[in-house]
Amino acid sequence: MRILHVSSSRTFGGGERHVADLTRGLVERGHEIFVALRPTNEWQHRLSFLPPKNIMHVSIRNSFGVLSSMRIADFVRLNKIDIVHAHVARDYIPASIAVLAVKDARFVLTRHVLFPLKPFNKFALKNLSAAIAVSDAVGTGLKKVFPPGKISVIKNGLNVMPMAPEEEATLRREFREFHELPPDATVIGTLGELVELKGQRDFVLAANEISKRFPDTHFVVVGRDNSADRKFRRELRRLVKVFGMEDRFLWLDWIDDTDSFFAAIDIFVSPSHSESFGLAMLEAMMHGRPVVATATEGARELFGKSAPLAKIKDPVDLAAKISELLADEPLRESRGRENRQSAGEKFSLERMLDETEKLYQKLIA
């Protein structure tokens, strides 16, 4: 099959990792993959497995970019594309128009977030062949816009190769030495874009509570503030300074090698106010790390409806859940083992690829 993936996202996050993993997997299975990206994107290097001729640059600034649609349509004709698969909301209508202009291709979209689609999409995307939801909760939202028969829930998957204990110990030591973290300290980490919705302020407030009982604990915050003024990042760092915890907080804009990060930390925390799925949580699980998460839809998807999740926007409850693990090393170890097993069984990349491939084949049969 010849498939064009469309993503106008500028920065790299969970949705873009999904696109990179999906396209790489499809290439390895023998499909011809193309991508349409915005010219100013910051993550094209993650698609280095694609030949340059298979990458087009197009500026999709809003949902009504007709000129962009015609450029995509020309690219689809030229490359005899079978399926056009869009991943960002503003890409849906331009991709739909491009497919209408070509006629022979099929139009697929993936919804990566919980925010509801605007009702006009029900009429604007009449030629939709399939809508993919990355979780059950996202699928429920899509059913309010599109016919149920067009919706497929294909849950996110990751491929994290298990490490030998010696390799993990080496990565742990090297990461801690490089970033001057004490070798024997308990380290708590969180990873995600620095925005209000991801809950990093609650993480800092929880850290202040934790430090009263566990004063030697260190904290790592990985993520960039992609806003123009970087106001949220400055606010977080000021808050840490007010609490007198600068020497126990490590701030990293981003890391390409997440293996080292997960090897170095003892507990992963997801303090989000909303998560459609939670790829960072899943990666922590696959690395065998215990996870403390707020009760988002994404966390319930990963850990089950009855999991002991922290209340959303409640730093005190978040601190209590983390402290429970800090006080009980055997519990941390057992939670980590359970997470690794559950993630490998339910959320493998191979399963995601199988289900996506079967959907494509059904659409062009």
Phi, psi and omega in degrees: 000154178243115191234132176252120175261132183245124176214117179265014180294138180275316184257169184260127177213202183298317179296323181285326174296320176303313180298315181297314181293319181295313182293320178298315180297321180291324176298316180296337178270004173097008180272154178268113187249137176234155176224147173244119184234157174288147184300331184264019181295155182250014187226014180299331181298340178283354177249030185295347178284350178266141175292149183306327182292344180269004180243124175246150177250130180213137182268102174257102185266337178203180186289348186245039179276084184295320179299318177298321179300318181291325177294318177296318180300317178298319180295320179296316178297311184301322186257007177052051182290137176271322185224133172252119188240111184259147188237347181240143188306318182290348179273344189298309184291315175302320178294320179298315179296319179300317180292322176299322181290328182274321176080322186276339183275166175250146183252124179233143172231152171243134175257118185260352186232164182275339184305133184293143174288149178292142186303331183296343178297334178302324182263328183288335185247045182298333182270013179298128176271321180202142173244125180259131174252139183275356177204166179298320181296319177294322178299320177300319178294321181294331180292345176279348184244319186243158177301137182306327181294343180265359187256130175236131174267110176239102187289147180306150176221154178227156176241097178248113182288130178297140180258148172292148180307323180293319180294317179298319179297322179294314179298320180299313181296315183295318180298314182293321178295315183298320183261011175058043172265137180302136184297331185255001182285153171277129185241130179247131184233155172220152185217130178161161179304139180281094177217157181308318186297333181278352169078021182295333176297318177296325178297316180294317179296320177295321179300323178296320177293317181298320184296337178293329182258328182234076189293346181265004181288141176245158187228139178237126177245116179250125177156150180256147169269108185270006178287164184293323186260354180055031185296319185294319178299316180296322179296317180298315182291326175295320180297318177298320179295318178301322181280355179069036184244018184303325184285352181244010177243130175246127181248124178234128180300310179194159176222130176283328181264085181286342178304316181294318180300311183290330175292328187278335184266161179256330179221136174256138181238132172244098184268021189300151172273338179205134175217126176285329179214290178107072181294326179295320176298316180298319180295321176299318178299315182293336175274004177074030180260141172293144184235132169251122185228153172281164189279058175276167177298323180295318179294321178295326177297320185277321189251353180097157186294332185262010182294148180281078183268154179281153178292143179290138179062034179230087183300328181293317178293321177300316179297322180295318180294320178292317181298326177302318179286322180299327183276354188221089182298318177301324177294319177301315182295318181291321177297320179297315178297317179297319180297315181299316181294314182297316181296317181296324182282323190257335191229047179281153176294324180299319178296316178298317179295316179303312184291322179292316180300316180296322178296313177304311182299322178296321184290327183257005181297000000 
